[in-house]
Structures are given as structure tokens and as C-alpha cells.
């Protein structure tokens, strides 16, 4: 059994009226404890990792949306559809 982790999910929806429910459903489907910190940020605590959370939440989103998933316990992150220069900045600085 893996150790429970602290995962943050931050997102931006191009059309919020068409996606907020789907994102919350994806979060609920992990079967862990969670809280909605604000409109665009969830906190999850459970036997999860950034990669699997990112894949499942991103599947519920539109290609125009933006997503960042941070595993605060393992210092790991995944991001989707962010500007290339921001992505490169994260890659260059994450473990610097």
C-alpha cells in the first residue's frame, strides 16, 4: 500500500459553465478525502500521484482549458495546456 499524499489541482476553464461539474466528478471519483479551496483549486489527500490525477482530470476538461497538478508530498507536478515558455520555466526551475 502506498502512502497518502497531498495533491493540489489548479485549473482554468475557458467556459466554466461547461466544465466545473465534470472536474468535481473526476475529483470525487478518486475516492479520497478532498476539499474545494476556491473555485479553481482542489486539495486531495489519498493514495494518489500527480500523473494519474492529471490524466483523469484532464480527460474531463476541454483542450482549451489549463490544468496544473502538484504532488506536494513528493515534490512532483504535471501541467496541461500552459504556455510553452511557462512550461519550460517550470522544467528549468522545479528541482533547481
ABEGO torsion letter per residue (X at the ends): XBBBBBBBBBBBBABAAAAAAAAAAAAAAAGBBBBBABAABBBBBEBBBAAAAAAAAAAABBAABBBBBBBAAAGBBBBBGBBAAAAAAAAAAAAX
